[in-house]
């Protein structure tokens, strides 16, 4: 629920479900450009990661999209975070070409920014508790 604390493009987040986080949990992410989308958890592994299905994404040229975040402990002080996105473009063959070029580059930059923001957040939390 706190992705807006480190993802540069996310302005705010609304919980759309009550209860504990897990499969079926939903949130709406509002972006700096005025758009939003809904994420629904489809897979959940405590302290290891999750997968979400994106919906209500009218501003994006996508039929469907999923994102996955996983955390792999490397040792007692380090972890590797992987963040990926799978999507299917609208607009047939032209959309496929756009997905393989422009969209892939754009999504790569967004995910890289999210990972950098997350790393900065972790570092600042470590400094604050040290």
C-alpha positions as CSV (number, residue, x, y, z in Angstrom):
1,X,0.0,0.0,0.0
2,X,2.9,2.4,0.3
3,X,4.3,2.2,-3.2
4,X,3.7,6.0,-3.4
5,X,6.5,6.4,-0.9
6,X,9.2,5.3,-3.3
7,X,7.8,5.0,-6.9
8,X,8.5,8.3,-8.6
9,X,5.4,8.3,-10.9
10,X,2.9,7.2,-8.2
11,X,1.2,10.2,-6.5
12,X,-1.1,8.3,-4.1
13,X,-2.7,4.9,-3.5
14,X,-6.2,4.0,-2.4
15,X,-7.0,0.6,-0.8
16,X,-10.0,-1.0,-2.5
17,X,-10.3,-4.0,-0.2
18,X,-10.3,-4.4,3.6
19,X,-8.3,-7.0,5.6
20,X,-4.9,-8.4,5.3
21,X,-2.8,-8.2,2.1
22,X,-2.9,-11.2,-0.1
23,X,-4.6,-12.8,-3.0
24,X,-7.6,-10.7,-3.9
25,X,-6.3,-7.5,-2.4
26,X,-6.9,-4.5,-4.6
27,X,-5.5,-0.9,-4.7
28,X,-5.8,2.0,-7.1
29,X,-2.6,3.8,-8.0
30,X,-2.9,7.5,-9.0
31,X,-0.1,8.8,-11.1
32,X,1.6,12.2,-11.4
33,X,0.1,12.6,-15.0
34,X,-3.5,12.4,-13.7
35,X,-4.2,8.8,-14.7
36,X,-4.8,5.8,-12.5
37,X,-5.1,2.0,-12.6
38,X,-6.2,-0.8,-10.4
39,X,-3.9,-3.6,-9.2
40,X,-5.4,-6.9,-7.9
41,X,-3.1,-9.4,-6.3
42,X,-3.3,-12.8,-8.1
43,X,-0.3,-14.5,-6.3
44,X,1.2,-13.7,-2.9
45,X,4.1,-15.2,-1.0
46,X,4.8,-13.6,2.4
47,X,8.1,-11.8,2.5
48,X,9.0,-13.1,-1.0
49,X,6.8,-11.2,-3.5
50,X,3.5,-10.9,-5.3
51,X,1.9,-10.7,-8.7
52,X,-0.8,-8.3,-9.7
53,X,-3.2,-8.0,-12.6
54,X,-3.8,-4.4,-13.8
55,X,-7.2,-3.1,-14.8
56,X,-9.0,0.2,-15.3
57,X,-6.1,1.4,-17.3
58,X,-8.0,3.3,-20.0
59,X,-5.1,5.7,-20.5
60,X,-2.7,2.9,-21.6
61,X,-2.8,1.1,-24.9
62,X,-3.0,-2.3,-23.3
63,X,-5.6,-5.2,-23.4
64,X,-4.1,-6.7,-20.3
65,X,-1.1,-6.4,-18.1
66,X,0.5,-8.1,-15.0
67,X,3.4,-7.0,-12.8
68,X,5.5,-9.1,-10.5
69,X,7.8,-8.2,-7.7
70,X,10.0,-10.7,-6.0
71,X,12.6,-10.5,-3.2
72,X,15.5,-12.9,-3.0
73,X,17.6,-12.8,0.2
74,X,21.3,-13.0,-0.7
75,X,22.7,-12.9,2.8
76,X,21.8,-11.4,6.2
77,X,22.2,-7.8,4.9
78,X,21.4,-7.9,1.2
79,X,18.5,-8.9,-1.0
80,X,17.9,-8.9,-4.7
81,X,14.6,-7.4,-5.9
82,X,13.2,-8.2,-9.3
83,X,10.3,-6.3,-10.8
84,X,8.9,-7.3,-14.2
85,X,5.8,-6.6,-16.3
86,X,4.0,-8.6,-18.9
87,X,1.5,-7.0,-21.2
88,X,-0.6,-7.4,-24.4
89,X,-1.0,-4.4,-26.5
90,X,-4.1,-3.1,-28.3
91,X,-4.1,-2.2,-32.0
92,X,-3.0,-5.6,-33.5
93,X,0.3,-5.8,-35.4
94,X,0.9,-2.0,-35.0
95,X,0.4,-2.3,-31.3
96,X,2.7,-5.3,-31.1
97,X,5.5,-3.2,-32.8
98,X,4.8,-0.3,-30.4
99,X,5.0,-2.8,-27.5
100,X,8.3,-4.1,-28.6
101,X,9.8,-0.7,-29.1
102,X,8.4,2.4,-27.4
103,X,6.4,0.6,-24.6
104,X,9.3,-1.7,-23.7
105,X,11.6,1.2,-23.3
106,X,9.1,3.3,-21.3
107,X,8.2,0.4,-19.0
108,X,11.9,-0.3,-18.4
109,X,12.5,3.2,-17.4
110,X,9.5,3.2,-15.0
111,X,10.5,-0.1,-13.4
112,X,14.1,1.1,-13.1
113,X,12.9,4.3,-11.4
114,X,10.8,2.2,-9.0
115,X,13.7,0.0,-8.1
116,X,16.0,3.0,-7.5
117,X,13.3,4.6,-5.4
118,X,12.9,1.4,-3.4
119,X,16.7,1.1,-2.9
120,X,16.8,4.7,-1.7
121,X,13.9,4.1,0.7
122,X,15.6,1.1,2.2
123,X,18.9,3.0,2.6
124,X,17.2,5.9,4.3
125,X,15.3,3.6,6.7
126,X,18.7,1.9,7.6
127,X,20.3,5.3,8.2
128,X,17.3,6.3,10.4
129,X,17.6,3.2,12.6
130,X,21.4,3.2,12.8
